[in-house]
Amino acid sequence: MEIKKILKKLYLILFLPAAILISYIASKSASIVESLYSNNIYKSLSQVLSRITGVFFFSIGELLFLSIIILLILLIILAIVKSVKDSRKIVYIFSNLIVNIIVFISILYFLFIIMWGLNYHRLPFSTIARLDTKPTSTRELVNLCEKLIEKGNTLRQKVSVDSSGVTNLNLSNQEVFVNAYKGYENVSKIYPELGGSYGKPKGVFFSKGLSIMGISGIYFPFTFEANVNTEIPDFILPFTITHEMAHQRGFAREDEANFIAYLTCKSHPNVEFQYSGTLLAIIHSMNALYRYDEDKHRELKENYSDGILKDLRFLREFWEAYEGPVERTSSRINNAYLKSNYQEDGIHSYGRMVDLLLAEYRGKDK
């Protein structure tokens, strides 16, 4: 009888292969995903539900995640207690627990794919925005880096600094969250696909935990919330917020979310947002240049202002303080997650933001 109870649940595990199959089919049908899902089903659902969850000042996603962890721990403890009381049922007790966990994961993954994951298979942002990401020369990459560094140096002179000379924000964290939408409001006049009304982004209460895992922000698709690590340095907070807001708008690929965050920060009326976006664009572009021409990278780095150098040193020291087994494990999990959603480059796909930056600058030159 007890075994039959377990077997009756097993059919629910079929949600997992169903989700995998749907995701695979979607990966072969980008135009359909774009028109039917991303621009209709997901966009309507996310705007309505994100505004509902946005009413709460705290992250519902964070609360749900912590509740699931606590519930799992309690279920394991309960299973141990039951098995101690009746050792004859130990196989059934733990088999039932394992099946319940697998069923939960199967249903959760199915919901993830239906509620957000299909966005990984939409048309590339370069196609949607009509940006030409053709192969380019190192010379063009150098020109991009030079322009970004010049812009970054100019913006750096306009921001506030703390007693150690590192950029800090005049706006409070809450003001940054509340006003982040202004960049999207402005950039949607050029790229209408970035428009829409969504719930405001939120800071994570246990930001220290995200720092330990090496995570700046995380989008929670079940509540449509853009969650951000508020412990990160001030000058990358605006970029991180707008990055997670890009995910909220259905742009799942990391390289595209980075580029959209840059566009949004650049279009924001606040100079601190503009500097944040430009600084991250400098980091990505210069990293790409380093892979192709170390000498030119070294030469251009000499053009960094003292202020930018201080900010980059502070950022490096911040993340170095959290390097360790937890951060490395988190990075491997994130890498596996991206690859499972057909992002073949894994975490290295972040570098492809540069192709979009080059395409945008190429379009300006025309």
C-alpha positions, -999 to +999 in steps of 0.1 A: +000+000+000+028+024+009+047+017-022+016+023-043+013+058-027+048+066-040+041+051-074+010+073-078+032+104-076+057+092-102+037+104-132+042+140-119+079+136-128+069+138-164+067+175-160+105+175-163+109+158-197+079+178-209+096+211-200+129+199-217+109+190-248+091+224-249+124+242-244+140+222-272+112+228-297+112+265-287+150+267-295+142+258-331+113+284-334+128+318-324+103+338-345+073+321-331+086+325-295+093+362-302+058+370-316+036+346-296+054+342-262+078+371-255+058+399-270+024+387-260+020+360-233+051+368-212+049+406-217+013+408-205+018+384-176+050+399-164+037+435-164+005+426-144+021+403-119+053+423-114+032+453-105+013+432-080+044+418-063+060+453-067+035+466-041+055+449-014+087+467-003+105+434+003+114+406-022+087+380-022+111+358-042+137+359-015+110+350+011+098+321-010+133+308-015+142+309+022+108+293+030+116+264+006+150+259+022+136+259+057+108+235+046+133+211+031+154+211+062+123+204+083+111+176+060+146+159+063+145+162+101+110+149+102+120+119+080+149+112+103+127+113+134+101+090+118+127+065+107+142+064+143+107+057+157+099+030+132+131+016+116+110-009+096+097+020+074+130+037+068+131+027+031+096+040+025+101+072+045+132+083+026+120+070-008+089+091-003+110+121+006+132+117-024+102+112-048+086+143-033+117+164-039+120+151-075+084+158-082+087+193-067+118+200-089+100+187-120+070+209-115+092+239-106+113+235-137+082+232-159+068+264-144+101+281-149+101+273-186+065+283-191+067+315-170+101+328-182+126+303-196+112+304-232+127+339-234+161+323-239+149+312-273+134+345-286+151+364-315+185+380-306+182+416-295+205+425-324+178+413-348+150+429-328+168+463-326+183+460-361+219+462-349+245+448-373+268+425-352+290+415-381+326+404-375+349+434-368+385+443-367+407+449-337+410+485-349+373+490-345+374+475-310+403+499-301+382+528-313+353+517-292+375+514-261+390+549-267+355+565-270+342+547-239+373+556-218+370+593-229+333+593-220+340+575-187+367+600-177+343+629-184+315+614-164+338+604-135+345+641-129+308+648-124+300+622-097+305+624-059+333+605-041+338+594-005+367+601+018+389+575+000+382+590-034+358+561-046+326+570-063+295+570-041+259+578-049+241+610-039+209+591-042+200+566-015+196+530-025+158+533-023+160+564-046+181+545-071+156+516-072+126+540-075+142+561-103+158+533-124+127+532-147+136+566-161+164+551-183+140+526-198+114+553-203+139+573-224+156+544-243+122+530-253+118+560-276+146+545-297+140+508-289+103+505-282+107+468-273+122+480-240+091+499-230+063+488-207+052+493-171+067+468-146+071+465-108+101+483-093+133+464-086+141+454-050+171+450-028+178+416-012+177+415+026+204+388+027+227+405+003+257+392+021+248+357+010+247+368-026+281+384-022+295+352-008+282+334-039+297+361-062+262+373-074+253+410-080+217+404-087+191+378-095+158+377-114+131+356-097+108+345-125+080+331-103+073+365-088+086+386-118+109+405-094+143+421-103+163+414-071+197+432-064+225+427-040+227+460-022+261+453-007+279+458-041+299+490-046+277+521-053+290+528-088+279+494-102+245+494-084+226+513-112+240+490-139+231+459-119+196+471-113+189+479-149+205+445-159+179+427-138+152+449-151+162+437-186+155+401-175+122+413-161+113+426-196+119+392-211+155+395-223+171+364-207+205+362-223+232+377-201+251+395-228+219+412-240+209+421-205+243+437-200+240+457-233+204+468-224+216+479-190+243+500-207+218+516-231+194+523-202+220+538-179+234+559-208+198+573-215+191+580-178+189+617-168+211+610-137+249+612-143+255+584-117+235+560-139+254+572-170+288+566-153+278+532-140+267+520-175+298+535-192+322+520-166+308+485-171+310+490-209+347+499-205+353+468-184+337+445-210+353+461-240+388+463-225+386+427-214+378+418-250+407+439-262+431+422-237+423+388-253+433+401-288+460+427-282+476+429-248+500+457-258+471+480-270+451+471-239+481+482-217+485+514-237+448+524-235+447+516-198+471+545-193+443+568-204+422+558-174+416+588-150+428+584-114+391+582-104+383+553-127+414+535-115+403+539-079+369+526-086+382+496-105+406+488-077+378+490-051+356+468-072+384+442-076+391+442-039+354+439-030+350+406-050+384+393-040+373+394-004+346+368-013+366+344-034+364+309-021+347+275-025+312+289-022+318+315-049+335+289-072+306+265-067+281+292-074+299+301-106+298+264-118+261+262-110+254+294-129+275+281-158+256+248-159+223+268-157+231+289-187+242+260-208+210+241-199+191+269-215+211+266-247+235+294-238+265+274-251+292+298-239+279+296-204+292+324-182+316+334-209+286+346-230+288+379-209+317+389-232+295+389-263+281+422-251+310+438-269+295+428-303+264+447-294+284+477-282+303+477-315+271+475-335+256+504-317+287+526-322+289+515-358+253+526-363+261+560-347+290+565-371+267+561-400 
